[in-house]
Amino acid sequence: MSVSLKADCRYAILVPTSMGVRLTPEDRQPVYSTDVFRMHATSAESNVASVSSYLGLRCKVLTAFVKGSPIADYIKSSLRSRNIDYEGPEVDQGGPWGFRHQINFADNGYGSRGPRVHNDRAGEVGRTLNVKDFDLDRIFGEEGVQIVHISGLIAALSPDTSRFCLEIARSAKKHGSHISFDLNHRATFWKGRQEELRETFTEIASLADILVGNEEDFQLCLGIRGPEAGGEGLQAKIDGFKEMIGRVKEKFANASIFATTLREVVSANEHYWGAIVLDDRTWQVVEPRKIEVIDRIGGGDGFVGGLLYGLLQGWEPEKCAQFGWATGALATTLNTDYARASDEEMVWNIWKGNARVQR
């Protein structure tokens, strides 16, 4: 692809993130009707890094932990098991009404009953992420990072995290690291902060080499005029995205890669999954193909993770888009919301539709 990556770096991917835990009912039941749950450590940004970490690349998260919390210990153990390094301050809980790690309640849905997600972020320690707690010159100048992946979820989480993500982007650019920015607009995060966040997101996007988001993300986060042509169906959506990205390229000339996923939901268990990637002037369109779904959450992160992995490997645009599609599809087959590939062959077999037993 058209991004030339910095060599001799300790880390392939670095992500700023707010780690939490997800509670998922067993047997695809709704949250309100069960008393048996699976728990795993999660965040959208660590989901992206996990694709590369499981495939042998060194990755790191910058986050914050609640001091003395057993949940913090659980999260650290999970990151170590994924071969992800972590760095961040230990924040005093401040009593029973103080800080904690976010909790995400999410069922998988079944058939015609769609999944439901409830985020409990009260007292979230990740909202305290502050640039003063990190030595960015050491991280980017001495250790070295090839790609920094920033999500709009963290950039909009609090005024502190907005400044944190902006300073990370500035430092990454200063030291020659590349920046991936997934806009991830959330209306509840933007309420009452539209002007402030529009300014922050615009500067991060102006520094980014890779921009990820759907039509609504680009319109709401960056003020880009949406597609002018109407129409229903998949082709209209693809044409509309292509048209709009032309305007994005004019405003954010530093970026050379743009991407979004395509999803058509038949039922909670069956989706049609596709993707669009623009590398400079070359469009790669993976038309939606049928996939079976255990858990849809994390599919988009899996796609971005696979796309970045391909970029780190120096693959051609078509191969990067295909691998991203397949790692996104892989994530939806797992009980975790991150893709856990044992090797590249597993991913390419998903792309090829080869589900035969491997002995």
Buried (B, 14 or more C-beta within 10 A) or exposed (E): BEBEBBEEBBBBBBBBBBBBBBBBBEEBBBBEEBEEBEEBBBBBBBBBBBBBBBBEBBBBBBBBBBBEBEBBEBBBEBBEEBBBBBBBBEBEBEEEEEBBBBBBBBBBBBEEBEBEEEBEBEBBBBBBBBBEBBEBEEBBBEBBBBBBBBBBBBBBBBEBBBBBBBBBBBBBBEBBBBBBBBBBBBEEBBEEBEEEBBEBBBBBBBBBBBBBBBBEBBBBBBEBEBBEEEEEEBEEBBBBBBBBBEBBBEBBEEBBBBBBBBBBEEEBBEBBBBBBBBBEEEBBBBEBEEBEBEBBBBBBBBBBBBBBBBBBBEBEBBBBBBBBBBBBBBBBBBEBBBBBBEEBEBBBBBBEEEEEEEE
